[in-house]
Amino acid sequence: MDFEIGKKIIENISSVIVGKDDSLELLMVALLADGHVLLEDVPGVGKTLITKCLAKSIRGSFKRIQFTPDLLPADITGFNVYDQKSGQFKFQAGPVLTNILLADEINRAIPRTQSSLLESMEERQITIDGKTYPLPKPFLVLATQNPIELEGTFPLPEAQLDRFLLKISLGYPSKAEEMAILERFQKDDPLISLEPVADPEQLTHMQQRRKEIRISTPIREYITDIVVATRHHESLRFGSSPRGSLGLMRAAQGLAALRGRSFVLPDDIKELILPVLGHRIILSEKGKLSGESPEHTLEEIISRIPVPQ
């Protein structure tokens, strides 16, 4: 398998980012699975920096959109401008036509603007005045949101959340990691000297090769049992959709490929169930009153379902 490039990309980003190996691996899994990522964490833990490092590492185009309440859909997708010389309308491309799109503080935009990303995230295209424009390959949306500052925000609707393959929380660094950050950034910004180790064409090829990772019938049944169980759990009002099943399968293929295997193991499914399904389930009132959390509920579901041998 030719997935060593994925490891090189992770190592390259790690030359700038300190102590986020698990999150970087998940980020690479999303890229191989042709999915999108929601980064939810407090400000200042490196969400934007990781995105820039990824774009530079794959020699891909990078655009950043700061979501605000006055942002309009056309500010994301683009619009047609009348050209007086030619007497025709000319398409002015928006920032969504890129390889890596950073949607910063996505929950600060109004729902109408948030929904303008739905077509691009799912169908890898945008439609302006009846004309369709394909997006570059690969295309990855990395959206961030701050979970502690909710004033002036608009929660993402379920349809939008379901478009994200993974939800990742970076967390604070340890004392040793924070000291390493101070040392690494004391004199220079290592992002400036970061060199690419891959190109978009190689990533697109790896995305196609990822589909060849074997998923046995017992593993598919295991995935289905987990997702179906979320729809009938007493602590959940709504479980995961079939898109969650597909996301769990594709993410598991990406994780297996990164770890040098041509097949998926049950442990891959267990490791990915929270980042893939955690944002796709909604607690019931009973679950909230009893102090349940999506993490605890998913752990309970895993403990109930027999692991395939």
NUTI-760354 format. One record per residue (C-alpha): residue number from 1; y, z, x. Coordinates in nm, 2 decimals. Each point is the difference from the previous one (the first is absolute). Layout:
BEGIN
k:Y:Z:X
NUM:Y:Z:X
...
END
This chain:
BEGIN
k:Y:Z:X
1:0.00:0.00:0.00
2:0.35:-0.08:0.13
3:0.18:0.31:-0.13
4:0.09:0.13:0.35
5:0.35:-0.13:-0.07
6:0.04:0.26:-0.27
7:-0.07:0.28:0.25
8:0.25:-0.15:0.24
9:0.26:0.00:-0.27
10:-0.06:0.37:-0.07
11:0.01:0.08:0.37
12:0.33:-0.20:0.04
13:0.16:0.19:-0.29
14:-0.12:0.33:0.15
15:0.20:-0.07:0.32
16:0.30:0.07:-0.22
17:-0.13:0.22:-0.28
18:-0.14:0.34:0.10
19:-0.30:0.16:-0.17
20:-0.05:-0.21:-0.31
21:-0.33:-0.17:0.09
22:-0.16:0.05:-0.34
23:0.30:-0.14:-0.18
24:0.02:-0.29:0.23
25:-0.36:-0.08:-0.06
26:0.06:0.01:-0.38
27:0.30:-0.23:0.05
28:-0.23:-0.25:0.19
29:-0.26:0.04:-0.28
30:0.26:-0.11:-0.26
31:0.10:-0.29:0.21
32:-0.36:-0.12:0.04
33:-0.06:0.05:-0.37
34:0.31:-0.20:-0.08
35:0.14:0.30:-0.19
36:0.33:0.20:-0.01
37:0.09:0.35:0.10
38:0.21:0.27:-0.16
39:0.12:0.25:0.26
40:0.10:0.32:-0.17
41:0.15:0.28:0.22
42:0.31:0.18:0.10
43:0.28:-0.18:0.19
44:-0.02:-0.02:0.38
45:-0.38:-0.01:0.06
46:-0.01:-0.36:0.11
47:-0.06:-0.21:-0.31
48:0.25:-0.27:0.09
49:-0.09:0.01:0.37
50:-0.37:-0.07:-0.07
51:0.09:-0.30:-0.21
52:0.22:-0.15:0.27
53:-0.26:0.06:0.26
54:-0.26:-0.18:-0.21
55:0.22:-0.30:-0.05
56:0.07:-0.03:0.37
57:-0.36:0.05:0.09
58:-0.12:-0.30:-0.21
59:0.30:-0.22:0.09
60:0.08:-0.01:-0.37
61:0.32:-0.03:-0.19
62:0.15:0.33:-0.12
63:0.25:0.07:-0.28
64:0.12:0.33:-0.13
65:0.15:0.07:-0.34
66:0.18:0.33:-0.07
67:-0.07:0.06:-0.37
68:0.29:0.14:-0.20
69:0.08:0.02:-0.37
70:0.23:-0.31:0.02
71:-0.26:-0.22:0.17
72:-0.08:-0.31:-0.21
73:-0.33:-0.20:-0.02
74:0.18:-0.30:0.15
75:0.09:0.21:0.31
76:-0.37:0.02:0.07
77:-0.14:-0.34:-0.11
78:0.30:-0.22:0.07
79:0.20:-0.23:-0.23
80:0.12:-0.36:-0.05
81:0.35:-0.09:0.13
82:0.19:-0.31:-0.11
83:0.07:-0.23:0.30
84:0.32:-0.19:-0.07
85:-0.07:-0.26:0.27
86:-0.34:-0.11:-0.13
87:0.07:0.09:-0.36
88:-0.33:0.18:-0.03
89:-0.11:0.36:0.00
90:-0.13:0.14:0.33
91:-0.25:0.29:0.02
92:0.13:0.29:0.20
93:-0.31:0.19:0.11
94:-0.01:0.38:-0.05
95:-0.14:0.25:0.25
96:-0.34:0.00:-0.18
97:-0.09:-0.32:0.18
98:-0.12:0.17:0.32
99:-0.32:0.13:0.15
100:0.08:0.37:0.00
101:0.24:0.13:-0.27
102:0.13:0.36:0.01
103:0.10:0.11:-0.34
104:0.19:0.32:0.10
105:0.03:0.27:-0.27
106:-0.15:-0.23:-0.26
107:0.03:0.26:-0.27
108:0.39:-0.01:0.02
109:0.01:-0.34:-0.16
110:0.00:-0.05:-0.38
111:-0.34:-0.10:-0.16
112:0.12:-0.36:-0.05
113:0.06:-0.04:0.37
114:-0.33:0.18:0.09
115:-0.19:-0.25:-0.22
116:0.14:-0.29:0.19
117:-0.25:0.08:0.27
118:-0.30:-0.02:-0.24
119:-0.06:-0.38:0.03
120:0.05:-0.01:0.37
121:-0.24:0.30:0.06
122:-0.28:-0.13:-0.22
123:0.03:-0.38:0.01
124:0.17:-0.05:0.34
125:0.27:-0.21:-0.15
126:0.33:0.01:-0.18
127:0.14:-0.20:-0.29
128:0.37:-0.09:-0.01
129:0.13:-0.20:-0.30
130:-0.35:-0.14:-0.07
131:-0.08:-0.10:0.36
132:-0.26:0.18:0.20
133:0.03:0.08:0.37
134:-0.30:0.12:0.20
135:0.05:0.30:0.23
136:-0.09:-0.01:0.37
137:-0.34:0.12:0.12
138:-0.07:0.28:0.06
139:0.22:0.18:-0.25
140:0.02:0.37:0.00
141:0.23:0.23:-0.20
142:0.06:0.34:0.15
143:0.19:0.21:-0.25
144:0.13:0.35:0.07
145:0.11:0.28:-0.23
146:0.11:0.35:0.05
147:-0.21:0.24:-0.22
148:0.24:0.30:0.03
149:0.33:-0.16:-0.10
150:-0.03:-0.12:-0.36
151:0.36:0.00:-0.12
152:0.12:-0.36:-0.07
153:-0.35:-0.15:0.03
154:-0.22:-0.20:-0.24
155:-0.37:0.08:0.03
156:-0.22:-0.30:0.07
157:-0.18:-0.12:-0.32
158:-0.38:0.00:0.01
159:-0.01:-0.38:0.02
160:0.21:0.01:0.32
161:-0.21:0.29:0.15
162:-0.32:-0.19:-0.07
163:0.12:-0.29:0.22
164:-0.01:0.22:0.31
165:-0.34:0.00:0.17
166:0.07:0.33:0.18
167:0.23:0.30:-0.03
168:0.05:0.17:0.34
169:0.18:0.32:0.09
170:0.09:0.03:0.37
171:0.07:0.37:0.02
172:0.18:0.20:0.26
173:-0.11:-0.02:0.36
174:-0.15:0.29:0.18
175:0.20:0.19:0.27
176:-0.17:-0.19:0.28
177:0.06:-0.33:-0.18
178:0.37:0.08:-0.06
179:0.04:0.08:0.37
180:-0.16:-0.33:0.09
181:0.25:-0.17:-0.24
182:0.30:0.16:0.18
183:-0.14:-0.11:0.34
184:-0.07:-0.35:-0.11
185:0.34:-0.06:-0.16
186:0.20:0.20:0.26
187:0.13:-0.30:0.20
188:-0.08:-0.31:-0.19
189:-0.12:-0.13:-0.34
190:-0.35:-0.13:0.06
191:0.03:-0.22:-0.31
192:0.24:-0.23:0.19
193:-0.26:-0.08:0.28
194:-0.29:-0.03:-0.24
195:-0.18:-0.33:0.05
196:-0.22:-0.18:-0.26
197:-0.38:0.00:0.04
198:-0.08:-0.23:-0.29
199:0.15:-0.27:-0.22
200:-0.01:-0.06:-0.38
201:-0.26:-0.27:0.03
202:-0.24:0.24:0.17
203:0.06:0.26:-0.28
204:-0.07:-0.26:-0.27
205:-0.32:-0.10:0.18
206:-0.11:0.37:0.01
207:0.07:0.04:-0.37
208:-0.24:-0.28:-0.07
209:-0.26:0.14:0.24
210:0.03:0.34:-0.17
211:-0.15:-0.15:-0.31
212:-0.33:-0.06:0.19
213:-0.05:0.38:0.05
214:-0.32:0.08:-0.19
215:0.01:0.22:-0.32
216:-0.35:0.09:-0.11
217:-0.09:0.04:-0.37
218:-0.03:0.38:0.04
219:0.35:0.02:0.15
220:0.14:-0.21:-0.28
221:-0.17:0.23:-0.25
222:0.14:0.30:0.18
223:0.36:-0.14:-0.02
224:-0.05:-0.08:-0.37
225:-0.14:0.35:-0.08
226:0.30:0.17:0.17
227:0.26:-0.22:-0.18
228:-0.17:0.04:-0.34
229:-0.02:0.37:0.05
230:0.38:0.02:0.03
231:0.02:-0.14:-0.36
232:-0.21:0.27:-0.15
233:0.11:0.31:0.20
234:0.12:0.29:-0.21
235:0.30:0.06:0.23
236:0.13:-0.36:-0.02
237:0.19:-0.18:-0.27
238:-0.04:-0.34:0.16
239:-0.25:-0.11:0.26
240:0.01:-0.29:0.24
241:0.00:-0.36:-0.11
242:-0.24:-0.27:0.13
243:0.27:-0.09:0.26
244:-0.08:0.34:0.15
245:-0.36:-0.10:0.03
246:0.09:-0.32:0.18
247:0.25:0.18:0.22
248:-0.26:0.26:0.10
249:-0.25:-0.28:0.09
250:0.25:-0.20:0.20
251:0.15:0.30:0.18
252:-0.36:0.11:0.09
253:-0.07:-0.35:0.14
254:0.32:0.03:0.21
255:-0.09:0.34:0.13
256:-0.35:-0.10:0.09
257:0.13:-0.31:0.19
258:0.25:0.21:0.20
259:-0.28:0.23:0.10
260:-0.22:-0.28:0.12
261:-0.25:-0.02:-0.28
262:-0.11:-0.30:-0.21
263:-0.09:0.22:-0.30
264:0.16:0.28:-0.21
265:-0.13:0.35:0.00
266:0.03:0.27:-0.27
267:0.22:0.20:0.24
268:0.25:-0.28:0.00
269:0.03:0.03:-0.38
270:0.04:0.38:0.03
271:0.27:-0.03:0.26
272:0.20:-0.25:-0.21
273:-0.03:0.14:-0.35
274:0.31:0.21:0.02
275:0.25:-0.25:0.15
276:-0.14:-0.28:-0.23
277:-0.05:0.19:-0.33
278:0.23:0.30:0.03
279:0.31:-0.18:-0.13
280:-0.20:-0.19:-0.27
281:-0.11:0.31:-0.21
282:0.21:0.21:-0.23
283:-0.07:0.37:-0.07
284:-0.04:0.11:-0.36
285:0.20:0.30:-0.14
286:-0.31:0.21:0.03
287:-0.04:-0.10:0.37
288:0.37:0.08:0.07
289:-0.02:0.34:-0.18
290:-0.31:0.09:0.20
291:0.17:-0.08:0.33
292:-0.21:-0.31:0.08
293:0.12:-0.27:0.24
294:-0.12:-0.36:0.05
295:-0.14:0.10:0.34
296:-0.21:0.28:-0.14
297:-0.12:-0.21:-0.30
298:-0.11:-0.28:0.22
299:-0.18:0.24:0.23
300:-0.18:0.14:-0.30
301:-0.10:-0.35:-0.12
302:-0.14:-0.08:0.35
303:-0.21:0.32:0.00
304:-0.15:-0.09:-0.34
305:-0.11:-0.36:0.09
306:-0.32:-0.05:0.20
307:0.06:-0.17:0.34
308:-0.20:-0.32:0.05
309:-0.25:0.02:0.28
END
